[in-house]
Amino acid sequence: MGSVPGIDSSMGIRSVFIMCVFCDKIKCGDYFYENDKVVALYDAYPVSKGHCLIVPKRHFDSYFYATEGEIRAIYKAIKVVRKITDERYQPDGYNIGVNIGEVAGQSVQHMHVHIIPRYVNDMQDPKGGVRGVIPNKQKY
C-alpha cells in the first residue's frame, strides 16, 4: 500500500486539504488493485455487478490535471481491472467514463475513472451508450 500525497497546488489544483472518501480508502488499503500511481476499488453505489473506480493516489479533482505518468498508470489499471472483472463477473461489454465537475455529475472531488461492466438486457436499448448521460440525446 502506497502513501497518499497531498494536494499539489503547482498543478493549479485547490490548495486546501479536505476530507476525501477516496483518500481515506487508499490510506486504509480498501482497494483490490494497486500500481505505483493509482488504485482500483469497488464503487459504493454500483450501477452493475463489478462497477469499480480507478483512483489516483494523488488528490486532485480533474482528469485534466493528471500527469502523463498518472494517465499511463490509469490506462494500465484499466487493462488489469478488465481482466479481473472478466474473470469474476463475465460481463458482455463495458462503459468507461470520467465525470469532470459537478455539472457533469462528479460527486467526489477526487479524480476517478468509472469502469462499468455491462450485461445483455441490463437496459432495454443501450444504443448510444454514454450519450445517455443526457437522456434525450442518447438516441440518434
Secondary structure, 3 states (H helix, E strand, C coil): CCCCCCCCHHHCCCCCCCCCHHHHHHHHCCCCEECCCEEEEECCCCCCCCCEEEEECCCCCCHHHCCHHHHHHHHHHHHHHHHHHHHHHCCCEEEEECCCCHHHCCCCCCCCEEEEEECCCCCCCCCCHHHHHCHHHCCC
